[in-house]
Amino acid sequence: MIRIRRSNERGHFDHGWLETYHTFSFAEYYDPAFNEFRALRVINEDRVAPGMGFGTHGHKNMEIVTIVLEGALEHKDSLGNGEVLRPGEFQRMSAGSGIQHSEFNPSGSEPVHLYQIWLHPEKNGVAPSYEQKAIPASEQFNALRLVASPDARDGSLAIHQDARLYLSKLESGKSVTHAIAKGRGAWVQTLRGSVEVNGQRLDAGDGAAIENESELLLKAASSAEILLFDLA
């Protein structure tokens, strides 16, 4: 079964310095039909104006993965980390027992376009930690590249949850397949372009909750970039 979440059905707010879309309930936005999916709690698509960002704030007991599509995002946290995240790089922050951080667009002229994902951890109270990695585009090209997993397999980011996050950049007409083990589910999020998921089309910003499917066929209807979550 595939349940589609269309881009224009997401929560949308334009704060001037921040334009944001919420796939699931977040902050003042609430949608009982899309509150979360398995361990997946947040998929936010953000565009942050030059020189603007999120001041220091706290998180607890959440696995947070950030992907920048365009521009750059500067991260600072209470563990002493200070990094700039750019396209091709992936960031994981395990909030655990508590962490403070800030996120800013360091450019004076270019906006930053990013996706931020939150997942519930398998257990609460783990020691907070931070990780950032670059994964070559060539490894994502017409393939499913693992970018986050519980065992850090294949150089992926390590997350405290039985979930695997893949990224793929597909040429028009190209396809990839992914087997889903019994009892697991999946979520597909289209970052750019258009893709068919078992024959159902998803355009940029669209997502799909997938249950009771043993295999996914992901075929690009145009050049496309997608995230695939394999979830316990």
C-alpha positions as protocol buffer text, in pm:
chain_id: "A"
residue {
  index: 1
  type: MET
  ca { x: 0 y: 0 z: 0 }
}
residue {
  index: 2
  type: ILE
  ca { x: 131 y: 343 z: -97 }
}
residue {
  index: 3
  type: ARG
  ca { x: -17 y: 656 z: 61 }
}
residue {
  index: 4
  type: ILE
  ca { x: 98 y: 975 z: -109 }
}
residue {
  index: 5
  type: ARG
  ca { x: 165 y: 1304 z: 69 }
}
residue {
  index: 6
  type: ARG
  ca { x: 154 y: 1575 z: -197 }
}
residue {
  index: 7
  type: SER
  ca { x: 386 y: 1873 z: -174 }
}
residue {
  index: 8
  type: ASN
  ca { x: 103 y: 2125 z: -176 }
}
residue {
  index: 9
  type: GLU
  ca { x: -73 y: 1942 z: 108 }
}
residue {
  index: 10
  type: ARG
  ca { x: 217 y: 1993 z: 350 }
}
residue {
  index: 11
  type: GLY
  ca { x: 213 y: 2258 z: 618 }
}
residue {
  index: 12
  type: HIS
  ca { x: 357 y: 2579 z: 469 }
}
residue {
  index: 13
  type: PHE
  ca { x: 476 y: 2894 z: 644 }
}
residue {
  index: 14
  type: ASP
  ca { x: 658 y: 3196 z: 507 }
}
residue {
  index: 15
  type: HIS
  ca { x: 826 y: 3393 z: 785 }
}
residue {
  index: 16
  type: GLY
  ca { x: 1013 y: 3624 z: 549 }
}
residue {
  index: 17
  type: TRP
  ca { x: 1359 y: 3502 z: 647 }
}
residue {
  index: 18
  type: LEU
  ca { x: 1238 y: 3139 z: 641 }
}
residue {
  index: 19
  type: GLU
  ca { x: 1008 y: 2956 z: 403 }
}
residue {
  index: 20
  type: THR
  ca { x: 930 y: 2611 z: 537 }
}
residue {
  index: 21
  type: TYR
  ca { x: 723 y: 2306 z: 445 }
}
residue {
  index: 22
  type: HIS
  ca { x: 629 y: 2042 z: 704 }
}
residue {
  index: 23
  type: THR
  ca { x: 551 y: 1689 z: 585 }
}
residue {
  index: 24
  type: PHE
  ca { x: 443 y: 1595 z: 939 }
}
residue {
  index: 25
  type: SER
  ca { x: 298 y: 1787 z: 1232 }
}
residue {
  index: 26
  type: PHE
  ca { x: 556 y: 2037 z: 1359 }
}
residue {
  index: 27
  type: ALA
  ca { x: 549 y: 2333 z: 1598 }
}
residue {
  index: 28
  type: GLU
  ca { x: 214 y: 2513 z: 1548 }
}
residue {
  index: 29
  type: TYR
  ca { x: 123 y: 2296 z: 1248 }
}
residue {
  index: 30
  type: TYR
  ca { x: -82 y: 1985 z: 1326 }
}
residue {
  index: 31
  type: ASP
  ca { x: -216 y: 1724 z: 1086 }
}
residue {
  index: 32
  type: PRO
  ca { x: -358 y: 1412 z: 1256 }
}
residue {
  index: 33
  type: ALA
  ca { x: -334 y: 1218 z: 928 }
}
residue {
  index: 34
  type: PHE
  ca { x: 41 y: 1289 z: 901 }
}
residue {
  index: 35
  type: ASN
  ca { x: 176 y: 1320 z: 1252 }
}
residue {
  index: 36
  type: GLU
  ca { x: 465 y: 1076 z: 1202 }
}
residue {
  index: 37
  type: PHE
  ca { x: 543 y: 750 z: 1023 }
}
residue {
  index: 38
  type: ARG
  ca { x: 700 y: 471 z: 1223 }
}
residue {
  index: 39
  type: ALA
  ca { x: 1023 y: 619 z: 1369 }
}
residue {
  index: 40
  type: LEU
  ca { x: 1014 y: 909 z: 1123 }
}
residue {
  index: 41
  type: ARG
  ca { x: 895 y: 1218 z: 1309 }
}
residue {
  index: 42
  type: VAL
  ca { x: 992 y: 1525 z: 1098 }
}
residue {
  index: 43
  type: ILE
  ca { x: 1067 y: 1601 z: 734 }
}
residue {
  index: 44
  type: ASN
  ca { x: 1106 y: 1976 z: 695 }
}
residue {
  index: 45
  type: GLU
  ca { x: 1205 y: 2147 z: 371 }
}
residue {
  index: 46
  type: ASP
  ca { x: 1351 y: 2490 z: 452 }
}
residue {
  index: 47
  type: ARG
  ca { x: 1479 y: 2788 z: 257 }
}
residue {
  index: 48
  type: VAL
  ca { x: 1669 y: 3034 z: 476 }
}
residue {
  index: 49
  type: ALA
  ca { x: 1749 y: 3387 z: 361 }
}
residue {
  index: 50
  type: PRO
  ca { x: 2110 y: 3514 z: 346 }
}
residue {
  index: 51
  type: GLY
  ca { x: 2256 y: 3597 z: 687 }
}
residue {
  index: 52
  type: MET
  ca { x: 1958 y: 3449 z: 874 }
}
residue {
  index: 53
  type: GLY
  ca { x: 1899 y: 3132 z: 1069 }
}
residue {
  index: 54
  type: PHE
  ca { x: 1797 y: 2957 z: 1388 }
}
residue {
  index: 55
  type: GLY
  ca { x: 1950 y: 3093 z: 1708 }
}
residue {
  index: 56
  type: THR
  ca { x: 2074 y: 2869 z: 1987 }
}
residue {
  index: 57
  type: HIS
  ca { x: 1805 y: 2625 z: 2095 }
}
residue {
  index: 58
  type: GLY
  ca { x: 1787 y: 2282 z: 2254 }
}
residue {
  index: 59
  type: HIS
  ca { x: 1687 y: 1930 z: 2155 }
}
residue {
  index: 60
  type: LYS
  ca { x: 1651 y: 1604 z: 2347 }
}
residue {
  index: 61
  type: ASN
  ca { x: 1607 y: 1242 z: 2243 }
}
residue {
  index: 62
  type: MET
  ca { x: 1594 y: 1283 z: 1868 }
}
residue {
  index: 63
  type: GLU
  ca { x: 1815 y: 1172 z: 1579 }
}
residue {
  index: 64
  type: ILE
  ca { x: 1849 y: 1470 z: 1343 }
}
residue {
  index: 65
  type: VAL
  ca { x: 1984 y: 1438 z: 988 }
}
residue {
  index: 66
  type: THR
  ca { x: 2038 y: 1746 z: 771 }
}
residue {
  index: 67
  type: ILE
  ca { x: 2098 y: 1759 z: 396 }
}
residue {
  index: 68
  type: VAL
  ca { x: 2175 y: 2081 z: 206 }
}
residue {
  index: 69
  type: LEU
  ca { x: 2060 y: 2097 z: -157 }
}
residue {
  index: 70
  type: GLU
  ca { x: 2182 y: 2448 z: -238 }
}
residue {
  index: 71
  type: GLY
  ca { x: 2389 y: 2703 z: -48 }
}
residue {
  index: 72
  type: ALA
  ca { x: 2552 y: 2640 z: 290 }
}
residue {
  index: 73
  type: LEU
  ca { x: 2446 y: 2601 z: 654 }
}
residue {
  index: 74
  type: GLU
  ca { x: 2669 y: 2685 z: 950 }
}
residue {
  index: 75
  type: HIS
  ca { x: 2628 y: 2467 z: 1258 }
}
residue {
  index: 76
  type: LYS
  ca { x: 2754 y: 2534 z: 1613 }
}
residue {
  index: 77
  type: ASP
  ca { x: 2668 y: 2329 z: 1921 }
}
residue {
  index: 78
  type: SER
  ca { x: 2731 y: 2291 z: 2293 }
}
residue {
  index: 79
  type: LEU
  ca { x: 2971 y: 2003 z: 2231 }
}
residue {
  index: 80
  type: GLY
  ca { x: 3211 y: 2248 z: 2068 }
}
residue {
  index: 81
  type: ASN
  ca { x: 3142 y: 2149 z: 1708 }
}
residue {
  index: 82
  type: GLY
  ca { x: 3145 y: 2421 z: 1444 }
}
residue {
  index: 83
  type: GLU
  ca { x: 3100 y: 2314 z: 1081 }
}
residue {
  index: 84
  type: VAL
  ca { x: 2961 y: 2446 z: 754 }
}
residue {
  index: 85
  type: LEU
  ca { x: 2741 y: 2198 z: 572 }
}
residue {
  index: 86
  type: ARG
  ca { x: 2735 y: 2214 z: 190 }
}
residue {
  index: 87
  type: PRO
  ca { x: 2576 y: 2009 z: -90 }
}
residue {
  index: 88
  type: GLY
  ca { x: 2720 y: 1657 z: -96 }
}
residue {
  index: 89
  type: GLU
  ca { x: 2773 y: 1658 z: 281 }
}
residue {
  index: 90
  type: PHE
  ca { x: 2544 y: 1499 z: 539 }
}
residue {
  index: 91
  type: GLN
  ca { x: 2508 y: 1586 z: 905 }
}
residue {
  index: 92
  type: ARG
  ca { x: 2384 y: 1378 z: 1196 }
}
residue {
  index: 93
  type: MET
  ca { x: 2316 y: 1512 z: 1543 }
}
residue {
  index: 94
  type: SER
  ca { x: 2206 y: 1273 z: 1818 }
}
residue {
  index: 95
  type: ALA
  ca { x: 2040 y: 1499 z: 2071 }
}
residue {
  index: 96
  type: GLY
  ca { x: 2018 y: 1225 z: 2334 }
}
residue {
  index: 97
  type: SER
  ca { x: 2023 y: 1357 z: 2691 }
}
residue {
  index: 98
  type: GLY
  ca { x: 2036 y: 1714 z: 2560 }
}
residue {
  index: 99
  type: ILE
  ca { x: 2224 y: 1943 z: 2323 }
}
residue {
  index: 100
  type: GLN
  ca { x: 2214 y: 2312 z: 2231 }
}
residue {
  index: 101
  type: HIS
  ca { x: 2289 y: 2426 z: 1877 }
}
residue {
  index: 102
  type: SER
  ca { x: 2241 y: 2702 z: 1623 }
}
residue {
  index: 103
  type: GLU
  ca { x: 2206 y: 2693 z: 1243 }
}
residue {
  index: 104
  type: PHE
  ca { x: 2272 y: 2994 z: 1020 }
}
residue {
  index: 105
  type: ASN
  ca { x: 2309 y: 3076 z: 654 }
}
residue {
  index: 106
  type: PRO
  ca { x: 2663 y: 3225 z: 645 }
}
residue {
  index: 107
  type: SER
  ca { x: 2620 y: 3376 z: 297 }
}
residue {
  index: 108
  type: GLY
  ca { x: 2548 y: 3745 z: 256 }
}
residue {
  index: 109
  type: SER
  ca { x: 2383 y: 3694 z: -82 }
}
residue {
  index: 110
  type: GLU
  ca { x: 2267 y: 3334 z: -141 }
}
residue {
  index: 111
  type: PRO
  ca { x: 1976 y: 3152 z: 27 }
}
residue {
  index: 112
  type: VAL
  ca { x: 2023 y: 2799 z: 160 }
}
residue {
  index: 113
  type: HIS
  ca { x: 1784 y: 2518 z: 65 }
}
residue {
  index: 114
  type: LEU
  ca { x: 1787 y: 2218 z: 296 }
}
residue {
  index: 115
  type: TYR
  ca { x: 1597 y: 1921 z: 428 }
}
residue {
  index: 116
  type: GLN
  ca { x: 1601 y: 1835 z: 796 }
}
residue {
  index: 117
  type: ILE
  ca { x: 1485 y: 1495 z: 918 }
}
residue {
  index: 118
  type: TRP
  ca { x: 1410 y: 1386 z: 1274 }
}
residue {
  index: 119
  type: LEU
  ca { x: 1376 y: 1025 z: 1386 }
}
residue {
  index: 120
  type: HIS
  ca { x: 1283 y: 890 z: 1727 }
}
residue {
  index: 121
  type: PRO
  ca { x: 1581 y: 707 z: 1884 }
}
residue {
  index: 122
  type: GLU
  ca { x: 1559 y: 344 z: 1993 }
}
residue {
  index: 123
  type: LYS
  ca { x: 1622 y: 457 z: 2352 }
}
residue {
  index: 124
  type: ASN
  ca { x: 1630 y: 787 z: 2534 }
}
residue {
  index: 125
  type: GLY
  ca { x: 1915 y: 947 z: 2720 }
}
residue {
  index: 126
  type: VAL
  ca { x: 2212 y: 847 z: 2505 }
}
residue {
  index: 127
  type: ALA
  ca { x: 2516 y: 1074 z: 2513 }
}
residue {
  index: 128
  type: PRO
  ca { x: 2470 y: 1356 z: 2257 }
}
residue {
  index: 129
  type: SER
  ca { x: 2701 y: 1344 z: 1955 }
}
residue {
  index: 130
  type: TYR
  ca { x: 2761 y: 1500 z: 1616 }
}
residue {
  index: 131
  type: GLU
  ca { x: 2890 y: 1373 z: 1283 }
}
residue {
  index: 132
  type: GLN
  ca { x: 2934 y: 1518 z: 934 }
}
residue {
  index: 133
  type: LYS
  ca { x: 3044 y: 1335 z: 620 }
}
residue {
  index: 134
  type: ALA
  ca { x: 3083 y: 1401 z: 249 }
}
residue {
  index: 135
  type: ILE
  ca { x: 2955 y: 1132 z: 13 }
}
residue {
  index: 136
  type: PRO
  ca { x: 3060 y: 1164 z: -353 }
}
residue {
  index: 137
  type: ALA
  ca { x: 2780 y: 1227 z: -601 }
}
residue {
  index: 138
  type: SER
  ca { x: 2919 y: 946 z: -817 }
}
residue {
  index: 139
  type: GLU
  ca { x: 2817 y: 696 z: -548 }
}
residue {
  index: 140
  type: GLN
  ca { x: 2457 y: 822 z: -559 }
}
residue {
  index: 141
  type: PHE
  ca { x: 2429 y: 829 z: -938 }
}
residue {
  index: 142
  type: ASN
  ca { x: 2164 y: 578 z: -1061 }
}
residue {
  index: 143
  type: ALA
  ca { x: 2210 y: 387 z: -736 }
}
residue {
  index: 144
  type: LEU
  ca { x: 2080 y: 385 z: -379 }
}
residue {
  index: 145
  type: ARG
  ca { x: 2363 y: 514 z: -160 }
}
residue {
  index: 146
  type: LEU
  ca { x: 2329 y: 442 z: 211 }
}
residue {
  index: 147
  type: VAL
  ca { x: 2381 y: 770 z: 401 }
}
residue {
  index: 148
  type: ALA
  ca { x: 2257 y: 683 z: 753 }
}
residue {
  index: 149
  type: SER
  ca { x: 2221 y: 351 z: 937 }
}
residue {
  index: 150
  type: PRO
  ca { x: 2239 y: 203 z: 1290 }
}
residue {
  index: 151
  type: ASP
  ca { x: 2575 y: 35 z: 1224 }
}
residue {
  index: 152
  type: ALA
  ca { x: 2745 y: 307 z: 1012 }
}
residue {
  index: 153
  type: ARG
  ca { x: 2778 y: 52 z: 733 }
}
residue {
  index: 154
  type: ASP
  ca { x: 2948 y: 155 z: 407 }
}
residue {
  index: 155
  type: GLY
  ca { x: 3066 y: 483 z: 556 }
}
residue {
  index: 156
  type: SER
  ca { x: 2717 y: 604 z: 644 }
}
residue {
  index: 157
  type: LEU
  ca { x: 2626 y: 827 z: 936 }
}
residue {
  index: 158
  type: ALA
  ca { x: 2553 y: 634 z: 1257 }
}
residue {
  index: 159
  type: ILE
  ca { x: 2201 y: 679 z: 1398 }
}
residue {
  index: 160
  type: HIS
  ca { x: 2045 y: 533 z: 1713 }
}
residue {
  index: 161
  type: GLN
  ca { x: 1747 y: 376 z: 1537 }
}
residue {
  index: 162
  type: ASP
  ca { x: 1675 y: 69 z: 1323 }
}
residue {
  index: 163
  type: ALA
  ca { x: 1636 y: 283 z: 1013 }
}
residue {
  index: 164
  type: ARG
  ca { x: 1835 y: 316 z: 693 }
}
residue {
  index: 165
  type: LEU
  ca { x: 1838 y: 628 z: 482 }
}
residue {
  index: 166
  type: TYR
  ca { x: 1938 y: 614 z: 116 }
}
residue {
  index: 167
  type: LEU
  ca { x: 1994 y: 890 z: -138 }
}
residue {
  index: 168
  type: SER
  ca { x: 1972 y: 845 z: -515 }
}
residue {
  index: 169
  type: LYS
  ca { x: 2027 y: 1076 z: -810 }
}
residue {
  index: 170
  type: LEU
  ca { x: 1856 y: 925 z: -1113 }
}
residue {
  index: 171
  type: GLU
  ca { x: 1879 y: 1011 z: -1480 }
}
residue {
  index: 172
  type: SER
  ca { x: 1550 y: 1032 z: -1667 }
}
residue {
  index: 173
  type: GLY
  ca { x: 1428 y: 681 z: -1747 }
}
residue {
  index: 174
  type: LYS
  ca { x: 1673 y: 510 z: -1509 }
}
residue {
  index: 175
  type: SER
  ca { x: 1550 y: 299 z: -1219 }
}
residue {
  index: 176
  type: VAL
  ca { x: 1661 y: 134 z: -896 }
}
residue {
  index: 177
  type: THR
  ca { x: 1494 y: -133 z: -686 }
}
residue {
  index: 178
  type: HIS
  ca { x: 1483 y: -185 z: -312 }
}
residue {
  index: 179
  type: ALA
  ca { x: 1361 y: -494 z: -125 }
}
residue {
  index: 180
  type: ILE
  ca { x: 1162 y: -435 z: 194 }
}
residue {
  index: 181
  type: ALA
  ca { x: 1184 y: -706 z: 460 }
}
residue {
  index: 182
  type: LYS
  ca { x: 864 y: -844 z: 609 }
}
residue {
  index: 183
  type: GLY
  ca { x: 728 y: -620 z: 883 }
}
residue {
  index: 184
  type: ARG
  ca { x: 923 y: -313 z: 773 }
}
residue {
  index: 185
  type: GLY
  ca { x: 793 y: -1 z: 600 }
}
residue {
  index: 186
  type: ALA
  ca { x: 940 y: 269 z: 380 }
}
residue {
  index: 187
  type: TRP
  ca { x: 905 y: 636 z: 305 }
}
residue {
  index: 188
  type: VAL
  ca { x: 1011 y: 797 z: -23 }
}
residue {
  index: 189
  type: GLN
  ca { x: 1071 y: 1173 z: -40 }
}
residue {
  index: 190
  type: THR
  ca { x: 1130 y: 1340 z: -376 }
}
residue {
  index: 191
  type: LEU
  ca { x: 1383 y: 1620 z: -340 }
}
residue {
  index: 192
  type: ARG
  ca { x: 1405 y: 1720 z: -708 }
}
residue {
  index: 193
  type: GLY
  ca { x: 1243 y: 1612 z: -1033 }
}
residue {
  index: 194
  type: SER
  ca { x: 986 y: 1335 z: -1069 }
}
residue {
  index: 195
  type: VAL
  ca { x: 994 y: 965 z: -996 }
}
residue {
  index: 196
  type: GLU
  ca { x: 749 y: 675 z: -1019 }
}
residue {
  index: 197
  type: VAL
  ca { x: 723 y: 451 z: -713 }
}
residue {
  index: 198
  type: ASN
  ca { x: 572 y: 119 z: -814 }
}
residue {
  index: 199
  type: GLY
  ca { x: 396 y: 308 z: -1093 }
}
residue {
  index: 200
  type: GLN
  ca { x: 274 y: 603 z: -882 }
}
residue {
  index: 201
  type: ARG
  ca { x: 425 y: 940 z: -969 }
}
residue {
  index: 202
  type: LEU
  ca { x: 588 y: 1165 z: -712 }
}
residue {
  index: 203
  type: ASP
  ca { x: 701 y: 1516 z: -805 }
}
residue {
  index: 204
  type: ALA
  ca { x: 941 y: 1743 z: -616 }
}
residue {
  index: 205
  type: GLY
  ca { x: 828 y: 1782 z: -255 }
}
residue {
  index: 206
  type: ASP
  ca { x: 595 y: 1480 z: -269 }
}
residue {
  index: 207
  type: GLY
  ca { x: 639 y: 1193 z: -25 }
}
residue {
  index: 208
  type: ALA
  ca { x: 490 y: 846 z: 12 }
}
residue {
  index: 209
  type: ALA
  ca { x: 430 y: 616 z: 309 }
}
residue {
  index: 210
  type: ILE
  ca { x: 474 y: 253 z: 204 }
}
residue {
  index: 211
  type: GLU
  ca { x: 343 y: -51 z: 391 }
}
residue {
  index: 212
  type: ASN
  ca { x: 299 y: -417 z: 296 }
}
residue {
  index: 213
  type: GLU
  ca { x: 515 y: -396 z: -16 }
}
residue {
  index: 214
  type: SER
  ca { x: 799 y: -644 z: -64 }
}
residue {
  index: 215
  type: GLU
  ca { x: 987 y: -443 z: -326 }
}
residue {
  index: 216
  type: LEU
  ca { x: 1002 y: -89 z: -458 }
}
residue {
  index: 217
  type: LEU
  ca { x: 1074 y: 3 z: -818 }
}
residue {
  index: 218
  type: LEU
  ca { x: 1184 y: 366 z: -835 }
}
residue {
  index: 219
  type: LYS
  ca { x: 1192 y: 496 z: -1191 }
}
residue {
  index: 220
  type: ALA
  ca { x: 1281 y: 854 z: -1282 }
}
residue {
  index: 221
  type: ALA
  ca { x: 1021 y: 1031 z: -1494 }
}
residue {
  index: 222
  type: SER
  ca { x: 1274 y: 1314 z: -1529 }
}
residue {
  index: 223
  type: SER
  ca { x: 1616 y: 1360 z: -1374 }
}
residue {
  index: 224
  type: ALA
  ca { x: 1540 y: 1317 z: -1006 }
}
residue {
  index: 225
  type: GLU
  ca { x: 1687 y: 1313 z: -658 }
}
residue {
  index: 226
  type: ILE
  ca { x: 1517 y: 1107 z: -388 }
}
residue {
  index: 227
  type: LEU
  ca { x: 1547 y: 1000 z: -26 }
}
residue {
  index: 228
  type: LEU
  ca { x: 1439 y: 650 z: 71 }
}
residue {
  index: 229
  type: PHE
  ca { x: 1382 y: 552 z: 435 }
}
residue {
  index: 230
  type: ASP
  ca { x: 1371 y: 181 z: 527 }
}
residue {
  index: 231
  type: LEU
  ca { x: 1204 y: 170 z: 870 }
}
residue {
  index: 232
  type: ALA
  ca { x: 1142 y: -93 z: 1139 }
}
